[in-house]
Amino acid sequence: MTRPLAILPLFAALMLASPAARPDTGVLRQEATAYARQGDTVLYRESHWRYRQEGSARRLVLYRCPDGRAFARKTVVDRATAQAPDFDFEDARDGYREGVRSSERGRVVYVREKAGAPAKERTLAVPAGAVIDAGFDASVRLHWNALRAGRDVTQPFLLPSRFDFMPVKLDPGEVVRWNGIPAQRMAMKLDRWYGFVAPTMQLTYANADQRLLEFAGIATIRDDKGRHQDVRIVFPQPPAAADARALRDALATPLVGRCG
């Protein structure tokens, strides 16, 4: 199955530790719901976890069916720069897997198109200022003042399926109130002459703490026919303190092969 050129969501994107690993204290959890871009149909849900382990900031995301069963998992480990972490994503419905790991040779990008297929991997040089997967969130905060001042920011963003970095531009938009919260709306798009063929994605961040409130655009998560979905992912509440045991359970949660 060919993955489209469009830049994919970056949080849903979230660690490479084994499920048996014991996290340190300071666990945070946040829930999100992905709706159809037009309307209020719930397509899937996301459970986000943030914590530290062995001195590194880590994240976990469980992607859940509307009924709550988990079908995909993403783990993230911060490396030298928070905007270019290692990550691993796997969707149990078809076995698609992609990620980045650090090695003695450098950063290794790997992709497996489906269960049973051989994984392809390539060692890439990471350009200065590059963004990898959920590191986009750290990049927004790093450039927050420039964006709030109305200046756009262009950075190389990794597309694992193409084993390449593509320039992505973040344009600051209007100041809005999102459910009563003062916020900054931004547009993200491919910064190439053929970028018009890739859909623009919209992100809304809270002004007070620069946390993501809403993402609207083409999702990493596909529907039952393998098509990338046009979604609106809403984060209604900020992260809250959670129990380390619940995190260990989430890391070990078995993934189902289908929803419904």
C-alpha positions in Angstrom: 0.0 0.0 0.0 1.5 3.4 -1.0 1.5 6.1 1.6 0.6 9.6 0.3 3.0 12.5 0.1 0.9 14.5 2.5 2.7 15.3 5.8 1.1 13.1 8.5 -0.1 14.1 12.0 2.7 14.4 14.5 1.4 13.3 17.8 -0.6 10.7 17.5 1.7 10.8 17.3 4.4 8.3 20.8 9.5 5.0 23.2 11.4 2.1 22.4 11.5 0.5 25.9 10.0 -2.9 26.5 6.5 -3.2 28.0 8.2 -4.7 31.1 10.2 -1.5 31.7 9.4 0.3 35.0 8.8 4.0 34.5 10.0 6.6 36.9 7.6 8.9 38.7 6.0 11.9 37.1 3.5 10.1 34.8 1.1 12.3 32.9 -1.9 11.2 30.9 -4.1 13.0 28.3 -7.1 11.8 26.3 -8.0 12.8 22.8 -10.9 12.0 20.3 -10.6 11.9 16.6 -13.8 13.0 14.8 -14.6 13.1 11.1 -13.4 16.5 9.8 -17.0 17.3 8.9 -19.4 16.3 11.6 -19.2 14.7 15.0 -18.7 11.0 14.1 -16.1 9.5 16.4 -13.5 7.6 14.2 -11.1 6.6 17.0 -9.6 7.7 20.3 -6.1 8.4 21.6 -4.6 7.9 25.0 -1.3 9.9 25.5 1.2 9.2 28.2 4.3 11.2 29.1 7.0 10.1 31.6 10.7 9.8 32.2 12.7 6.7 32.3 16.5 6.1 32.5 17.0 9.9 32.3 15.0 10.3 29.0 11.7 11.9 28.3 9.3 9.3 26.8 5.9 9.2 25.4 3.3 6.5 24.6 0.2 6.8 22.5 -2.5 4.0 22.3 -4.9 4.4 19.4 -8.2 3.0 20.3 -11.4 1.9 18.5 -14.5 3.9 19.4 -15.3 1.1 21.9 -12.0 1.6 23.7 -10.0 -1.4 22.4 -6.4 -0.5 21.3 -5.4 -1.3 17.8 -2.1 0.7 17.4 0.7 1.9 19.5 3.3 4.6 19.2 6.3 5.0 21.5 8.8 7.9 21.5 12.1 8.5 23.2 13.7 12.0 23.2 17.3 12.1 22.0 19.8 14.9 21.8 17.2 17.3 20.6 13.5 17.0 21.6 12.4 17.8 18.1 14.1 14.7 16.6 13.3 11.8 18.8 13.4 8.0 18.1 10.0 6.5 17.7 8.2 3.3 16.8 4.6 3.0 15.4 2.7 -0.2 14.7 -0.9 -0.8 13.5 -2.1 -4.3 14.4 -4.9 -4.2 11.9 -2.6 -4.7 8.9 0.9 -4.9 10.5 2.1 -1.6 9.1 5.2 -0.4 11.1 7.5 2.6 10.9 10.0 4.3 13.1 13.5 5.7 13.7 16.1 4.3 16.0 19.6 5.5 17.0 22.6 3.3 16.2 26.3 3.6 16.1 26.0 4.3 12.3 23.5 7.1 12.9 19.7 7.4 12.7 18.1 4.3 11.1 14.7 4.8 9.5 12.6 1.6 9.0 9.3 0.8 7.3 7.2 -2.4 7.0 4.3 -2.1 4.7 2.2 -5.0 6.2 2.4 -8.0 8.5 4.8 -10.7 7.0 6.4 -8.2 4.6 10.2 -7.6 5.0 11.1 -4.4 6.7 13.0 -1.8 4.7 15.6 0.4 6.5 18.0 3.1 5.6 20.5 5.1 7.6 20.0 8.8 7.1 21.9 12.0 7.9 19.7 14.2 9.9 19.9 17.8 8.7 20.2 20.8 11.1 16.9 21.7 12.7 15.2 18.5 11.4 11.9 17.4 12.9 11.0 13.8 13.4 7.4 12.7 14.2 6.1 13.9 17.6 9.1 16.2 17.8 7.0 18.7 15.9 5.3 19.6 19.2 8.7 20.6 20.7 9.5 22.5 17.6 6.4 24.6 17.9 7.4 25.6 21.4 11.0 26.3 20.3 9.8 28.7 17.6 6.8 30.0 19.6 7.9 33.6 19.8 8.6 33.8 16.1 5.3 32.3 15.2 3.4 34.6 17.6 5.2 37.5 16.0 3.8 36.5 12.6 6.9 34.9 11.1 6.6 31.6 9.3 9.0 28.7 10.1 10.3 26.2 7.6 12.0 23.0 8.7 13.0 19.6 7.2 10.4 17.0 8.4 11.0 13.2 8.0 8.7 11.2 5.9 9.6 7.6 6.9 7.8 6.0 3.9 10.0 8.0 1.5 13.2 7.7 3.6 13.7 11.4 3.1 13.2 14.8 4.8 10.8 17.3 3.2 10.6 21.0 3.9 7.5 21.8 5.8 6.3 25.4 6.5 4.3 26.4 9.5 2.4 29.6 8.9 1.1 31.5 11.9 -2.6 32.3 11.5 -5.2 34.2 13.4 -5.5 34.5 17.2 -8.7 32.7 18.2 -10.7 31.5 21.2 -11.0 27.8 21.3 -13.8 26.8 23.6 -13.1 29.9 25.5 -9.3 29.4 25.6 -7.1 32.1 24.0 -5.2 30.3 21.3 -3.0 30.6 18.2 -4.2 28.9 15.0 -1.5 27.7 12.5 -1.3 26.1 9.1 1.2 23.4 8.2 2.0 22.5 4.6 4.7 21.1 2.3 7.0 23.9 1.3 7.7 22.8 -2.3 6.4 24.1 -5.6 4.2 20.9 -5.8 2.9 21.5 -2.3 -0.4 22.5 -3.7 -1.2 18.7 -4.1 -0.7 18.1 -0.4 -3.5 19.1 1.9 -2.9 21.9 4.4 -3.2 20.9 8.0 -4.5 23.2 10.8 -3.2 23.2 14.3 -4.5 25.2 17.3 -2.3 25.8 20.3 -3.2 27.4 23.7 -1.4 30.7 24.2 -0.9 30.2 28.0 1.0 26.9 27.9 1.5 26.2 24.2 -0.3 22.9 24.4 -2.1 21.4 21.4 -5.8 21.8 21.5 -6.9 20.6 18.1 -5.4 19.1 14.9 -7.4 19.1 11.6 -6.1 17.3 8.6 -5.1 13.9 7.1 -4.4 11.4 9.7 -1.8 8.7 10.1 -4.6 6.3 11.1 -6.4 4.8 8.1 -9.9 3.5 7.8 -10.9 -0.2 7.3 -10.2 0.2 3.5 -6.7 1.5 4.0 -7.5 5.1 3.2 -6.0 8.0 5.2 -8.8 9.8 7.0 -9.6 13.5 7.1 -10.0 14.1 10.8 -10.3 16.6 13.6 -8.5 15.5 16.8 -9.5 17.3 19.9 -7.6 17.4 23.2 -10.3 18.8 25.6 -8.2 18.7 28.8 -4.6 19.3 29.7 -2.4 16.3 30.8 -3.1 15.2 34.3 -1.1 13.1 36.8 -1.6 9.4 36.4 -0.6 6.2 38.1 2.6 4.4 37.0 0.8 1.1 37.2 -1.8 2.3 34.7 1.1 3.3 32.4 2.7 -0.2 32.7 -0.7 -1.7 31.8 -0.9 0.6 28.8 2.5 -0.4 27.6 1.5 -4.1 27.8 -2.0 -3.7 26.3 -2.6 -6.2 23.5 -3.6 -4.8 20.2 -6.7 -6.0 18.3 -6.7 -6.8 14.6 -9.8 -4.8 13.8 -12.4 -2.5 15.2 -16.1 -3.3 15.1 
